[in-house]
Amino acid sequence: MHIGALIIGDELLSGKRQDKHQTFLIGALARRGMQLSWVRVVGDDEELLVRTFRETLSAGDAVFSFGGIGATPDDLTRPCLARAAGVELVYHPEAVALIEQRFGESAYPNRIRMAELPLGSALIPNPVNQVPGFSLRGHHFVPGFPNMAWPMVEWVLDTHYAHLSSSVAHIERLLVLHGTAESDIIPLMEALLELFPDVRLSSLPSSRNRQEIELGVRGVEARVVDALQWLERELSMRQVRWAHREVSGDGTTCPPS
């Protein structure tokens, strides 16, 4: 199953805020032996959000959506999802009770809007202020605030996707090639993928030195080790110089060893 992320808000597209959710989600999935397949950043545009939700609902992916579920006029996620799903926007009784319990009389007339959800939604508990997120048709909606959103995503993963979790971690190993052009090693890359179809290969030429290429091999550890050993032998036979490059915990690369 593919897993995607929707990150919603004009502030991300204007540069007022930098997204942190993608890095978090990659790590949360990796700890469970899962991977992120795609990410979209979408502004607070009603028609664009409806179109986006229609596309993602039809794809059948598991989707984590961050932001846009508050009570202000620019929080469009709930009504746009309802339109895209073809359902009514209704007050969820459990969400109403939680918001009333949290805010009392001040829940009305505005905060209670956060309990108005697309028909058929199930709640995601919020450990910070008890205002819930919600799930509908494999889509899981949480606030934009990381301190709320991230434990809510962890809860969804452990509650709804535990059957997909695996103790077999996916790893990535990098080689930096020197003194060769990317076009010269395309047949070698094709041969690697034919021999090891269960790994992913990436090729990133340097923007400053066209004779330097970073090759990444990703997959289950045992298969990555086998593929990398094969690749190292083939490069040595072709007298292509190479060095290992470490991958840090946040997914960035370190200088070659």
Helices and strands as residue ranges (DSSP letters): E 3-8, H 10-14, H 21-30, E 38-42, H 46-59, E 62-66, H 77-85, E 89-91, H 93-103, G 104-107, G 111-115, E 116-118, E 122-124, E 133-136, E 139-142, H 146-160, G 162-164, E 170-178, G 182-185, H 186-195, E 200-205, E 212-220, H 221-237, E 241-247, E 253-256
